Amino acid sequence: MAPNGSAVEGLLSQYVQEYMVSSGCSARELAKRATDPKTGLKLAHTYISAIVGGEVARVPDLWRLRALANALSVDDPGGYTARLDQIKAASARQWLDLQVTSAPDDAAGAITVPVDPRLSDAARRRILRGAMALAEAEVLDLEHDI
């Protein structure tokens, strides 16, 4: 769910901005809570402002997404995992133009990505590399937990 309770369909910049508006939280306040629970790395308020302003040029590193999820779930610690999933989906939408949907239970290990047929081969390869990087980061994250 997006901060207002709707399904995540928008971009990460919109998602964070909606949270900040609904919570009355500034970028500085959010940054104080934005610590990656795995690495201890922290987000700067300038980075959060850049996300909201649509000024981040590429998909954020996974630690940054975890730190953001941690900051946005401070009022609902049990909601960290759901918040992280929402943030990943919004990131995929913003930087890769991918819509994340639930897969059937029998589709383990498969991801379907609709790609605009008008894209060049280079653009298609770029989308594929981005999707594979996200999947690989998630696998590494899971392996780190085990």
Residue pairs with C-beta under 8 A, 6 or more apart in sequence:
1 7
1 8
1 82
1 86
2 8
2 9
2 10
2 15
2 18
2 86
3 15
3 18
3 19
3 22
3 23
3 72
4 18
4 22
8 15
8 86
8 89
8 90
8 93
8 100
9 93
9 99
10 90
10 93
11 54
11 90
11 93
11 94
12 51
12 60
12 87
12 90
12 91
12 93
12 94
13 51
13 52
13 53
13 54
13 94
14 90
15 86
15 87
15 90
16 30
16 48
16 51
16 52
16 68
16 72
17 52
19 25
19 30
19 72
20 26
20 27
20 30
20 52
23 75
26 45
27 45
27 46
27 48
27 49
27 52
28 45
30 43
30 45
30 48
30 71
30 72
31 42
31 43
31 44
31 45
31 47
31 48
31 71
33 70
33 71
33 74
34 42
34 43
34 48
34 67
34 68
34 70
34 71
35 41
35 42
35 43
35 67
35 70
35 71
36 42
36 63
36 64
36 66
36 67
36 70
37 66
37 70
37 80
38 63
38 66
38 141
38 144
39 63
41 63
41 64
41 67
42 67
43 64
43 67
43 68
43 71
47 56
47 64
48 68
50 56
51 60
51 68
58 95
59 91
59 92
59 95
59 96
59 130
59 133
59 134
60 68
60 91
62 137
62 138
62 141
65 84
65 87
65 88
65 91
66 84
68 87
69 80
69 83
69 84
69 87
70 80
72 83
72 87
73 79
73 80
73 82
73 83
76 83
88 100
88 134
88 138
89 100
91 134
92 98
92 99
92 100
92 131
92 134
93 99
93 100
95 130
96 127
96 130
96 131
96 134
97 116
97 127
98 113
98 127
98 130
98 131
99 114
103 110
103 111
103 112
111 131
111 135
113 127
113 128
113 131
115 124
115 127
119 127
